[in-house]
Amino acid sequence: MVTLAWVSNDSARRASLKIRRSGLMKKMSELTTLCGNRACLIIYSPDESEPIVWLSR
């Protein structure tokens, strides 16, 4: 079980988001490859003005 908690340190929170974002994109890529489906992933970050968009091919 994963316990969710607010990360109070700004730099640690940004680093955690970066790691989780790359892991999520990798999992989406694996899922679309295994299932043969297309997918779209949109990630909003409070530190970036534009969302990050990942589209399967």
Contacts in CASP RR format, 6 or more apart in sequence:
PFRMAT RR
TARGET T0000
AUTHOR 0000-0000-0000
METHOD contacts of the structure
MODEL  1
MVTLAWVSNDSARRASLKIRRSGLMKKMSELTTLCGNRACLIIYSPDESE
PIVWLSR
7 13 0 8 1.000
7 16 0 8 1.000
14 47 0 8 1.000
17 45 0 8 1.000
17 47 0 8 1.000
21 43 0 8 1.000
21 45 0 8 1.000
21 52 0 8 1.000
24 41 0 8 1.000
24 43 0 8 1.000
25 41 0 8 1.000
25 54 0 8 1.000
28 39 0 8 1.000
28 41 0 8 1.000
28 54 0 8 1.000
28 56 0 8 1.000
29 56 0 8 1.000
31 37 0 8 1.000
31 39 0 8 1.000
32 38 0 8 1.000
32 39 0 8 1.000
32 56 0 8 1.000
37 56 0 8 1.000
38 55 0 8 1.000
38 56 0 8 1.000
38 57 0 8 1.000
39 55 0 8 1.000
39 56 0 8 1.000
40 53 0 8 1.000
40 54 0 8 1.000
40 55 0 8 1.000
40 56 0 8 1.000
41 53 0 8 1.000
41 54 0 8 1.000
41 55 0 8 1.000
42 51 0 8 1.000
42 52 0 8 1.000
42 53 0 8 1.000
42 54 0 8 1.000
43 51 0 8 1.000
43 52 0 8 1.000
43 53 0 8 1.000
43 54 0 8 1.000
44 51 0 8 1.000
45 51 0 8 1.000
45 52 0 8 1.000
END
